Every structure is written in C-alpha cells, then in structure tokens.
Amino acid sequence: MPAMAYQAGSYRQHNNYKCFLPTPVNSAYEWKDKRITPALAQAMHAVGELNAASLSVPDLDAFLFMYITKEAVTSSHIEGTKTNVEDALMPEEELTPEKRNDWQEVKNYMAAMSFAIKELEKLPLSMRLIKDAHHVLMQGVRGSTKNPGEVRTVQNWIGGPSPDKARYVPPHFVDVPDLLTDLERLWHNTAIDTPELIRAGLSHYQFESIHPFLDGNGRTGRLLITLYLMHAELLSTPTLYLSAFFDANRDDYFDALNRVRKDNDMDFWLLYFLAGVTETAKDARKTLTEIMELKKRYEKLITDSFGKRTDVALRFLHYLFSHPMVQVKDAIEALAITKPSANSLVAKFAEVGILKETTGQKKNRIFSLWEYVGLFNSSFKI
C-alpha cells in the first residue's frame, strides 16, 4: 500500500444514504511523511523503557488494578460518562442513584479489560476474543439490548437521527465479516515488515472505521490497542493505555481518525497515534517510579510507627495498593483480624497520613489511600 497511492476507502450507495467502505489493511504500509520514522523510533524507545521498568517492579500485579481503573474511567469518559477514579473505586451502594449507571459502565470496562488480558494468556488475539470482551463490556448497561458480543447485521451510524443525516456511516453490514477477517490477518501476518506500533495504529483506525458492533465500538477499539501491544510482545504487562491521551483533547482524536477517511491521510493519524504512545508510555513510567517511591516511604513510616503491628500493617499496605478505597470490614476480611483490631489498624493508618477518611460520616466510613489514588486521577497534559 504505497503512501502515494493510498486510498482510505470508497463510498457506496445504499438506499438513501452512502456508507464508507474502508480499504483492507492486511498489506505492508509505506508512509510518505518523513516525520513518522523518528516518531516511531521515539515511541518504540518509550515503550521499551516502560516495559523494562514494569518488569523490575516487585508485585506489579498489585498496581495493575489502578492502571485498568484509570483506563476504564477515561475511555468511558470519551463516551460521555461522568465517573471519576474515586467514584469507580467506591462501593455501588455508597453512590447517589444518578451516578450508578455511569459507574456500572466503568466497572464493565474494567471487567472486559481484565477478562481480555487473562484470555490473551491462552488464546491468540482474535475477533473471537474481542467479541467475548465486548459481551462483558455491554452487560446490563446502555446498549445491553444491542446484541453484545455479536457483529452487527444491520446498518449503524454516528451522529444524526438517521444514516442519511449522520456524521459518519460505517460499511454496510454485508461487508463487515470480510473486513474483520482482513484486520485479524494483519495481526498475524509475518510476511510483511510493517512495524508493530504502525500495525497497532492501523488496527485502531480500521476497527473504528468498521464499527462492527451496534454499540461500544469506541471503548472496544481502545481496549484493542493495549491487547495488540501485548500480543506483539511490546508489553509484558498491561501498563500502557492511550485513552487518557485521547480524552485530553477529544476533538483532535476524532479529527485525526476522520482525516484518514476524508483526505486519505493515514500518515496524519499515525503521527498523532505515535505521539500518544510516546507521551503515554513516559507518563506510565513516571507513575511507576512515583508508586515505588510512595511504597518505600509508606513502608518506612510503618516500620517506624507500628511497633509489634508492623507485619500486619505491611500486609494491609500491600492489600491497599489493589484496594485503595476501603472500609473497616475490608480489613477484617483481608487480614483475618477482629473488628477492634481492624478499627485500631485503620485509625493508625489515618493518623500517620497513609489513609484519609472520605465520607465525613461516623458510620460506614470509607478510607482512601489518597496519595496513591491521586497519581491516577490527574488529567493528562498534552
């Protein structure tokens, strides 16, 4: 697919509207814009450094929960939800009724991502895996009646009340199976030398252009980026998520995708995508460093302050990194200790500043590992 001849696709007439039929992507992509070569090198370097840093972190699994939480919040925010990281960590019963639908969408995204990551350990990246993850994503939320996990068999569109007035009309459903087969082949094609990060960018663009589901395509397509990087073995652990970068300026994100279809400018999208990979990888690595510094500071504080309770306090700290919003009952269950001991332990954590009470109530109080949560709750800066 030489860059000079690249055509994003063509428009096909169906009844009273035209839908976009994207060009298949399972072939070598040759870029024309000379800026892509150094941008690709930068992105590969940043991803490599992030991967090396993540492999050096003891008990990394304890921290991955928060990476997935932030991704779920920001990817869902792009689709219009209002849930923040703190809300996502709260028990549902502690939320006001108007927040619960958005909360459930975020929780579903977390479940879908966790499910897909686990499946990727035993299955190759495939549309089967993507469809199963989509099924998890859409359970009991907006779009739950729109065939979760099933490729659409009717026309869909973006924006507007009908296809003839829409902002974008994806390919007709009869073309979707072949397009998805072509996309899946790109993931596994060893006969072409297209770099893996370029394939990741092409894959996200193509998936969003196909829009294979009746709902949830944006979130599933962003989930696909991380899964592809793991499939390509650029990441050993799921620490890189681009939704925060996309969410920082949604107009740029959608404009970059639309520019491919409008102006046949895939290079523009790839430059934007590679910039996102670079900045997000740097940000994720910085967060890893800050986590380890925070952990070390907390461990010293516990060692200096908890006396005979140091061992149980260190076990509680380890628990908090994967459960950063807790109630006393959580400490009782996690540590197998009595209620008085749990009350005393949580109170001591609050006294030394590790935990902070968030509700202002005397009963059903919720404590936050507030500095740790704050590392994941800041807006992405571009």
C-alpha positions as CSV (number, residue, x, y, z in Angstrom):
1,M,0.0,0.0,0.0
2,P,2.4,2.8,-1.2
3,A,1.7,6.1,0.5
4,M,1.4,8.0,-2.8
5,A,-1.4,5.7,-3.9
6,Y,-3.1,5.2,-0.5
7,Q,-6.9,5.5,-0.6
8,A,-8.7,5.2,2.7
9,G,-11.8,3.7,1.0
10,S,-14.8,4.5,-1.0
11,Y,-18.4,5.4,-0.5
12,R,-21.2,3.0,-1.5
13,Q,-24.8,3.9,-2.1
14,H,-27.3,2.0,-0.1
15,N,-31.0,3.1,-0.3
16,N,-31.0,6.9,0.5
17,Y,-27.5,7.1,2.1
18,K,-23.9,6.4,1.4
19,C,-21.7,4.3,3.7
20,F,-17.9,4.2,3.8
21,L,-16.1,1.0,2.8
22,P,-12.6,1.2,4.2
23,T,-9.6,-0.2,2.2
24,P,-8.3,-3.5,3.6
25,V,-5.3,-3.1,5.8
26,N,-3.6,-6.5,5.6
27,S,-0.6,-5.4,3.5
28,A,2.6,-3.6,4.0
29,Y,2.1,0.1,4.8
30,E,4.7,2.5,3.5
31,W,4.5,6.0,4.9
32,K,5.3,9.2,3.0
33,D,5.7,11.7,5.8
34,K,9.3,11.6,6.9
35,R,8.4,12.6,10.5
36,I,6.9,9.1,11.1
37,T,10.3,7.4,11.1
38,P,11.7,9.4,14.1
39,A,8.3,9.4,15.8
40,L,8.2,5.6,15.5
41,A,11.7,5.4,17.0
42,Q,10.7,7.6,19.9
43,A,7.6,5.6,20.6
44,M,9.4,2.3,20.5
45,H,12.1,3.6,22.9
46,A,9.4,4.9,25.3
47,V,7.5,1.6,25.2
48,G,10.7,-0.3,25.7
49,E,11.7,1.8,28.7
50,L,8.2,1.4,30.2
51,N,8.3,-2.4,29.7
52,A,11.7,-2.7,31.3
53,A,10.6,-0.6,34.2
54,S,7.5,-2.6,34.7
55,L,9.4,-5.9,34.7
56,S,11.6,-4.5,37.5
57,V,8.7,-3.7,39.8
58,P,8.1,-6.4,42.5
59,D,4.4,-7.4,42.9
60,L,3.4,-5.4,39.8
61,D,0.0,-7.1,39.8
62,A,-0.9,-5.2,42.9
63,F,-0.7,-2.0,41.0
64,L,-2.3,-3.0,37.7
65,F,-5.8,-2.7,39.1
66,M,-5.3,1.1,39.2
67,Y,-4.0,1.3,35.7
68,I,-7.0,-0.6,34.4
69,T,-9.3,1.6,36.6
70,K,-7.9,4.8,35.1
71,E,-8.2,3.4,31.6
72,A,-11.8,2.4,32.2
73,V,-12.7,5.9,33.6
74,T,-11.1,7.8,30.7
75,S,-12.2,5.5,27.9
76,S,-15.8,5.7,29.2
77,H,-15.4,9.5,29.7
78,I,-14.8,9.8,26.0
79,E,-18.2,8.3,25.5
80,G,-19.9,10.7,27.9
81,T,-19.8,9.2,31.4
82,K,-19.1,11.4,34.4
83,T,-17.5,8.8,36.7
84,N,-14.0,9.8,38.1
85,V,-11.4,7.5,39.6
86,E,-12.7,7.9,43.2
87,D,-16.2,7.1,42.1
88,A,-15.0,4.0,40.3
89,L,-13.4,2.7,43.5
90,M,-16.5,3.2,45.6
91,P,-19.0,0.5,46.5
92,E,-22.1,0.9,44.4
93,E,-24.3,1.4,47.5
94,E,-22.3,4.4,48.5
95,L,-23.1,6.3,45.3
96,T,-26.0,8.5,44.6
97,P,-28.6,6.9,42.2
98,E,-27.7,9.3,39.4
99,K,-24.1,8.1,39.4
100,R,-24.8,4.4,39.3
101,N,-25.3,3.9,35.6
102,D,-22.1,5.6,34.7
103,W,-20.3,3.7,37.5
104,Q,-21.6,0.4,36.1
105,E,-20.3,1.2,32.6
106,V,-16.8,1.9,34.0
107,K,-17.0,-1.3,36.1
108,N,-17.9,-3.3,32.9
109,Y,-14.9,-1.8,31.1
110,M,-12.7,-2.9,33.9
111,A,-14.2,-6.4,33.8
112,A,-13.8,-6.5,30.0
113,M,-10.2,-5.5,30.1
114,S,-9.3,-7.8,32.9
115,F,-11.1,-10.7,31.1
116,A,-9.4,-10.0,27.8
117,I,-5.9,-9.8,29.3
118,K,-6.5,-13.1,31.0
119,E,-7.8,-14.7,27.8
120,L,-4.7,-13.4,25.9
121,E,-2.6,-15.7,28.1
122,K,-4.2,-18.7,26.5
123,L,-5.7,-17.5,23.2
124,P,-4.2,-15.6,20.3
125,L,-5.5,-12.1,19.6
126,S,-8.6,-12.7,17.5
127,M,-12.1,-11.4,16.8
128,R,-13.4,-14.2,19.0
129,L,-11.5,-12.7,22.0
130,I,-12.7,-9.2,21.0
131,K,-16.3,-10.3,20.8
132,D,-16.2,-12.1,24.1
133,A,-14.7,-8.9,25.7
134,H,-17.4,-6.8,24.1
135,H,-20.0,-9.1,25.6
136,V,-18.6,-8.5,29.1
137,L,-18.5,-4.7,28.4
138,M,-22.1,-4.4,27.4
139,Q,-23.8,-6.4,30.1
140,G,-26.6,-4.5,32.0
141,V,-25.7,-1.0,30.6
142,R,-26.6,1.2,27.7
143,G,-26.5,-1.0,24.6
144,S,-27.1,-4.2,26.5
145,T,-30.1,-5.0,24.2
146,K,-28.0,-4.4,21.1
147,N,-26.5,-7.9,20.7
148,P,-23.5,-7.7,22.9
149,G,-20.6,-9.8,21.6
150,E,-22.2,-10.2,18.2
151,V,-21.1,-8.5,14.9
152,R,-23.9,-6.3,13.7
153,T,-26.3,-7.4,11.0
154,V,-27.9,-4.1,10.4
155,Q,-26.6,-0.6,9.4
156,N,-25.3,1.7,12.2
157,W,-24.1,5.3,12.1
158,I,-22.5,8.0,14.2
159,G,-24.3,11.3,14.8
160,G,-27.6,12.4,13.5
161,P,-31.1,10.8,13.6
162,S,-30.6,8.6,10.5
163,P,-27.9,7.3,8.2
164,D,-28.7,10.0,5.5
165,K,-28.1,12.7,8.1
166,A,-25.2,11.1,10.0
167,R,-21.7,12.4,10.6
168,Y,-20.3,9.0,9.6
169,V,-21.8,5.9,8.2
170,P,-19.6,2.7,8.6
171,P,-19.6,0.0,6.0
172,H,-22.8,-1.9,5.2
173,F,-23.1,-5.0,7.4
174,V,-22.7,-7.4,4.5
175,D,-19.1,-6.1,4.1
176,V,-18.2,-6.3,7.8
177,P,-17.2,-10.0,8.1
178,D,-14.6,-9.8,5.3
179,L,-13.2,-6.5,6.7
180,L,-12.8,-8.1,10.2
181,T,-11.1,-11.2,8.7
182,D,-8.7,-8.9,6.9
183,L,-8.0,-7.0,10.1
184,E,-7.4,-10.2,12.0
185,R,-5.0,-11.3,9.3
186,L,-3.0,-8.1,9.8
187,W,-2.4,-9.0,13.4
188,H,-0.8,-12.3,12.5
189,N,0.8,-11.6,9.1
190,T,4.5,-12.5,9.3
191,A,5.1,-11.9,5.6
192,I,5.1,-8.1,5.9
193,D,7.6,-5.9,7.7
194,T,5.2,-3.2,8.9
195,P,6.4,-2.3,12.4
196,E,4.1,-3.4,15.3
197,L,3.3,0.1,16.5
198,I,2.2,1.1,13.0
199,R,0.0,-2.1,12.9
200,A,-1.4,-1.0,16.3
201,G,-2.3,2.4,14.9
202,L,-3.7,0.9,11.7
203,S,-5.8,-1.6,13.7
204,H,-7.4,1.0,15.9
205,Y,-8.3,3.2,12.9
206,Q,-9.7,0.3,11.0
207,F,-11.7,-1.1,13.9
208,E,-13.3,2.3,14.4
209,S,-14.0,2.7,10.7
210,I,-15.6,-0.8,10.5
211,H,-17.6,-0.1,13.7
212,P,-18.5,-3.8,13.9
213,F,-20.9,-3.6,16.9
214,L,-24.1,-1.8,17.4
215,D,-22.7,0.0,20.5
216,G,-19.5,0.1,22.5
217,N,-17.1,0.3,19.4
218,G,-15.1,3.2,20.8
219,R,-14.3,1.5,24.1
220,T,-13.6,-1.8,22.5
221,G,-11.3,-0.2,19.9
222,R,-9.3,1.5,22.6
223,L,-9.1,-1.7,24.5
224,L,-7.8,-3.4,21.4
225,I,-4.7,-1.1,21.4
226,T,-3.3,-2.5,24.7
227,L,-4.2,-6.0,23.7
228,Y,-2.4,-5.7,20.4
229,L,0.8,-4.3,22.2
230,M,0.7,-7.3,24.5
231,H,0.0,-9.7,21.6
232,A,3.0,-8.2,19.7
233,E,5.2,-8.6,22.9
234,L,6.0,-4.9,23.1
235,L,4.4,-5.0,26.5
236,S,4.8,-7.8,29.0
237,T,2.3,-6.3,31.4
238,P,-0.8,-4.1,30.6
239,T,0.6,-0.7,31.8
240,L,0.1,1.3,28.6
241,Y,-3.4,2.8,27.8
242,L,-4.0,5.6,25.4
243,S,-7.5,6.7,26.4
244,A,-6.2,9.5,28.8
245,F,-4.2,11.0,25.9
246,F,-7.3,10.8,23.6
247,D,-9.5,12.2,26.3
248,A,-7.3,15.2,26.9
249,N,-8.5,16.6,23.6
250,R,-11.2,14.5,22.1
251,D,-11.7,16.8,19.1
252,D,-8.1,16.1,18.0
253,Y,-8.6,12.4,18.4
254,F,-11.8,12.2,16.3
255,D,-10.4,14.7,13.8
256,A,-7.3,12.6,13.2
257,L,-9.4,9.5,12.6
258,N,-11.8,11.4,10.3
259,R,-9.0,12.9,8.4
260,V,-8.0,9.5,7.1
261,R,-11.4,8.9,5.6
262,K,-11.8,12.4,4.4
263,D,-8.3,13.2,3.0
264,N,-6.7,9.7,2.7
265,D,-4.2,11.0,5.2
266,M,-3.3,7.9,7.2
267,D,0.1,9.4,8.0
268,F,-1.5,12.2,9.9
269,W,-3.4,9.7,12.1
270,L,-0.2,7.6,12.6
271,L,1.8,10.7,13.7
272,Y,-0.9,11.5,16.2
273,F,-1.1,7.9,17.4
274,L,2.7,7.6,17.8
275,A,2.8,10.9,19.8
276,G,0.1,9.4,22.1
277,V,2.1,6.2,22.5
278,T,5.3,8.2,23.4
279,E,3.7,10.5,25.8
280,T,1.5,7.9,27.5
281,A,4.5,5.5,27.9
282,K,6.5,8.2,29.5
283,D,3.6,9.1,31.8
284,A,3.1,5.5,32.8
285,R,6.8,5.0,33.5
286,K,6.8,8.2,35.7
287,T,3.8,6.9,37.5
288,L,5.6,3.6,38.2
289,T,8.5,5.5,39.7
290,E,6.2,7.5,41.8
291,I,4.4,4.4,43.0
292,M,7.6,2.8,44.1
293,E,8.8,5.9,45.9
294,L,5.4,6.2,47.7
295,K,5.5,2.5,48.6
296,K,9.0,2.8,50.0
297,R,8.0,5.9,52.1
298,Y,4.9,4.1,53.5
299,E,6.9,1.0,54.4
300,K,9.4,3.2,56.3
301,L,6.6,5.0,58.0
302,I,5.0,1.8,59.1
303,T,8.3,0.3,60.3
304,D,8.9,3.4,62.4
305,S,5.4,3.8,63.8
306,F,3.6,0.5,64.2
307,G,5.8,-1.5,66.6
308,K,4.5,-5.0,67.1
309,R,1.9,-4.5,64.5
310,T,4.4,-3.8,61.7
311,D,3.9,-7.2,60.0
312,V,0.1,-6.9,59.8
313,A,0.4,-3.3,58.8
314,L,2.7,-4.1,55.9
315,R,0.3,-6.8,54.8
316,F,-2.5,-4.3,54.9
317,L,-0.5,-1.8,52.9
318,H,0.0,-4.4,50.2
319,Y,-3.7,-5.0,50.2
320,L,-4.4,-1.3,49.9
321,F,-2.5,-1.0,46.6
322,S,-5.0,-3.1,44.9
323,H,-8.0,-2.0,47.1
324,P,-7.3,1.7,47.6
325,M,-10.7,2.6,48.9
326,V,-11.6,0.5,52.0
327,Q,-13.9,0.2,55.0
328,V,-13.0,-1.4,58.3
329,K,-14.9,-4.6,57.3
330,D,-12.5,-5.0,54.3
331,A,-9.5,-5.0,56.7
332,I,-11.3,-7.6,58.9
333,E,-11.8,-9.9,55.9
334,A,-8.5,-9.3,54.1
335,L,-6.3,-9.8,57.2
336,A,-8.5,-12.2,59.2
337,I,-8.4,-10.0,62.3
338,T,-11.0,-8.9,64.8
339,K,-13.2,-5.8,64.4
340,P,-11.4,-4.0,67.3
341,S,-8.0,-4.8,65.8
342,A,-9.2,-3.6,62.3
343,N,-10.6,-0.4,63.7
344,S,-7.4,0.3,65.5
345,L,-5.2,-0.5,62.5
346,V,-7.3,1.7,60.1
347,A,-7.3,4.5,62.6
348,K,-3.5,4.3,62.9
349,F,-3.1,4.4,59.1
350,A,-5.3,7.5,59.1
351,E,-3.3,9.1,62.0
352,V,0.0,8.7,60.2
353,G,-1.5,10.1,56.9
354,I,-1.5,7.0,54.8
355,L,-5.3,6.8,54.7
356,K,-7.8,9.6,54.6
357,E,-11.4,9.3,55.5
358,T,-13.6,10.4,52.6
359,T,-17.3,10.5,53.8
360,G,-17.3,12.6,56.9
361,Q,-19.6,10.1,58.5
362,K,-19.5,8.3,61.8
363,K,-20.7,5.0,60.3
364,N,-19.9,3.2,57.1
365,R,-16.8,5.3,56.7
366,I,-14.6,4.9,53.6
367,F,-10.9,5.4,53.7
368,S,-8.8,6.3,50.7
369,L,-5.1,5.6,50.0
370,W,-5.3,9.2,48.8
371,E,-1.8,9.9,47.5
372,Y,-1.8,6.7,45.5
373,V,-5.2,7.4,44.0
374,G,-4.1,10.9,43.2
375,L,-1.3,9.5,41.0
376,F,-4.0,8.1,38.7
377,N,-6.6,10.9,38.9
378,S,-4.7,13.8,37.3
379,S,-5.7,14.9,33.8
380,F,-3.3,14.1,31.0
381,K,-1.3,17.1,29.8
382,I,-0.5,17.4,26.0
